Amino acid sequence: MSVPVAIIGVVLIWATTPLAIKWSGEGGIAFAVTARMVIGALLCGGYVVAMRVPMPWHRRALMTYLAAGIGIFGAMYSVYWGAQHISSGLVSVLFGLTPILTGLLAIAWLGEQSFSSAKALGIAASLLGLVLVFADNLALGSAAALGIGAVLLAVALHSLSTVLVKTFGEELPAMATTTGGLLVSLPAFVLSWWWFDGEWPVDMPQRAGASILYLGVFGSAVGFALFYYALRHLEAGRVALIPLVTPVLALLVGAWFNEEIVNTRALLGTALIIAGLGFYQWGARLSGRIRKLVTREARAAGE
């Protein structure tokens, strides 16, 4: 499999996942997210067994699986609840903030990189965009505002989980971490479904059932495999392009297949969030090139 195919696959899966989450919840949120994780755990576990992927069980590995499981459970439940109150495109836009929050936590926790004025500008632009998006959805009612809050909580939990996994499990195979996280979180999903609902859906909408199957196979298993494959063969900077592309595609998917309407203020907020993310990732490099160009031009003029 080529790297471009993997990248295209990840982009398409991540762009369609928010709408699939929204549709899958039509048969009950607790059942939808639990069924998805059961399918994902079975597929990942089967892959680990068939391909003989090593699954360490020492203390550091267990801490890694726990960190991944906390993120999977907390983030998934939050985003499933939030997706029922806001558009699927907005879910993807908000999740585009994940690299920024993960980067800030990595700087504070792991000592990675250093904070710069370019990163600060990128964060400021993204926050301004978030304010515009929040104000636009607040006009739709308190449920939309709570939906945004739930997705932002999912972003925070996912980012925290990512940093914790990085702290504990640098040497673990990616599929082992994914499978371990799914296995750790699975009892929590089953118990929460039993607590909140506990009933097998009698009249599951066809669209909801198909969405659960799609998320279990592609969202939870294939998507992870393609992402980690791309991450192994490309530098992180190129992989970071994915969160810049998927929100735009997710907005289009939501508009085409679910008749979601995005007004001018929401589009402006989305553009600011994506631009802020891009400047956070590559602003320092761009500023450096501009300074070199200006210096070169100044020297040429002086000669």
Secondary structure, DSSP 8 states (H G I E B T S, - for coil): --HHHHHHHHHHHHHHHHHHHHHHGGG-HHHHHHHHHHHHHHHHHHHHHHTT-----SHHHHHHHHHHHHHHHHHHHHHHHHHTTS-HHHHHHHHTTHHHHHHHHHHHHT--S---HHHHHHHHHHHHHHHHHHHHHHTT-HHHHHHHHHHHHHHHHHHHHHHHHHHH-TTS-HHHHHHHHHHHHHHHHHHHHHHHT----SS--HHHHHHHHHIIIIIIIIHHHHHHHHHHHS-HHHHTTHHHHHHHHHHHHHHHHH-----HHHHHHHHHHHHHHHHHHHHHHHHHHHHHHHHHHHHHHH-
